[in-house]
Amino acid sequence: MKSRLRYIFPIGLFIALFLDGSLSNVFAGNLFKYPYSSVLHLDLLWIVFAVFLDDDDALPVGIWAAFVGLVYDWYFTGIFGVYLIALPLVVYLSRLMKPWLDLNFLTLLMVYIIDITITEAFAYVWYVIGKVVTNNLADFAVYTLGPTIAVNLAIFVILYYPVRQLYLRVN
């Protein structure tokens, strides 16, 4: 494994986690305007790039994803297990898809949207089982999943080229 990527990946992952919380706090008035709720997933963006741009799959992305999921659960949700399980699950599913996909902007964008959908749906089901939320699936899709995908799609478009160049440079 390349030594630079081994150090850059976890640092970038924790910066992404920090920015998730910070930007959500700064833009809370826009992201969480009733009845809509948008969740930033910069950490998931960083993970998706790692899965698809790590040429030899040597990075322990799943382990880092579980650790960041634990921190995310502890700090943001207060309900352990949601992102601790969801993020490594997304890494696993993305690695299953990787051999059949060409690496380009649109492919990575679609995988990112699918991964956000899986993560948010997993969290929704977890919260429904735990009786944390009581809204129905249609409300979740319209008021949470749709805005979350829209915001993260815009962030992906802005960050795609710089993050891709960083990964390619250190890999």
Sequence and secondary structure as in RCSB ss.txt:
>XXXX:A:sequence
MKSRLRYIFPIGLFIALFLDGSLSNVFAGNLFKYPYSSVLHLDLLWIVFAVFLDDDDALPVGIWAAFVGLVYDWY
FTGIFGVYLIALPLVVYLSRLMKPWLDLNFLTLLMVYIIDITITEAFAYVWYVIGKVVTNNLADFAVYTLGPTIA
VNLAIFVILYYPVRQLYLRVN
>XXXX:A:secstr
  HHHHHHHHHHHHHHHHHHHHHHHHTHHHHT TT      HHHHHHHHHHHH TT  S HHHHHHHHHHHHIII
IIS TTHHHHHHHHHHHHHHHHGGGS  SHHHHHHHHHHHHHHHHHHHHHHHHHTTS    HHHHIIIIIHHHHH
HHHHHHHHHHHHHHHHHHHH 
